[in-house]
Amino acid sequence: MDKPTFFKRKPSISQVAPRAAIPGGEIGIFGNGFVDNGRTRPVVRFGEQSASVVVSSPTRLVVRVPEGVTSGELTVDSGTAVSAPVSVAVGTVIAENLHPVANPAIDAAGNIFSTFSGNRGQAVPVSVYKIDRQGVMRPFLRELMNPTGLAFDRQGDLYVSSRHEGTVYRVTPEGERSNYAESMGIATGIAFDGEENLYVGDRSGTIFKISRDRQIFVFTTLEPSMAAYHLAFGPERNLYVTSPTTSSFDHVYRVSPTGEVSSFYRGLGRPQGLAFDVQGNLYVAASVAGRRGVVRFTADAKPELVISGHGIVGLAFSAHRSLILATSNSLIELPWEIAGRPLGQ
């Protein structure tokens, strides 16, 4: 006997959250008709590739994005019918065998720079790699101990902090290196403001300000971090700082142009790299409510997990409507229609 029409209805997807992920990340799918009379486990596919179903019910699924996925067209197969596809942004690995510990950096030509940072005191053959728009990765900088933070100035020079040496280096596009500032403590995150003053986070508790004529000031002090300070400038010339601690309820700090510190948001787990989009929204690599990935904050500090994935330590907006995500051993490019905030805005 045929099943009643009710059990043959087509699954319907009403919402996917978040709508972006990297391989291994988990996303929620909401709707109805996902399970055929409660007896058949649904099959979720990205294109032709099946995903692992972590949670299954007639109205809610949680799935893990498979490795090597090449399509973001998501469908749910209940066993008797297949839903209409829903588009999900899925990241693609563009470089591996790296060791980033903060944001990657992108130059004006679209080349991506990332570190092989190593353990404290570990010497590695190549300190910074350059990945061009064709995905070719080449050594860019050698023999720099524990490179950590990366930032470009308007002239196209790359600045690199060494948490081992407490030094910030300036590197020309040709790879010629010179000392820019020394005695920066455990130098980690770096960022330029609109006047191209350079700010350096010493994870033991100080943020330094270095003027263009290389005078050094103590800009502000914070609680020490167990890993690094990560810095980004946002609207109204405020500096935003993350500094992961042993707590699972960490802050995003906002520092005024005069060095006054306030808490922009508290409640993140291990917040690390951060960046602003052109609309003034803040993106932080962190976990919120136990879910790991990239958290977006509006100006009124409301958080939303917009990218799901484990091991993300940093991010940068490209000029090609994508995000470059740094994990602990790779770079991943993810389609993203919103542009990043230019230096000096």
RAURMO-V254330 format. One record per helix or strand of 2 or more residues. SS is the DSSP state (h for helix, s for strand). FROM is the first residue (numbers start at 1). TO is the last residue. If there is no record, write none. Layout:
# RAURMO-V254330
ss={SS/SS}
from={FROM/FROM}
to={TO/TO}
This chain:
# RAURMO-V254330
ss={h/s/s/s/s/s/s/s/s/s/s/s/s/s/s/s/s/s/s/s/s/s/s/s/s/h/s/s/s/s/s/s/s/s/s/s}
from={5/12/20/26/43/49/52/60/73/86/89/92/105/112/126/137/147/158/167/177/187/198/206/216/230/235/239/250/261/274/282/291/303/312/322/330}
to={8/17/21/32/46/50/56/64/77/87/90/96/106/116/131/142/152/162/171/181/192/202/210/221/233/237/242/255/269/277/288/297/308/317/327/335}
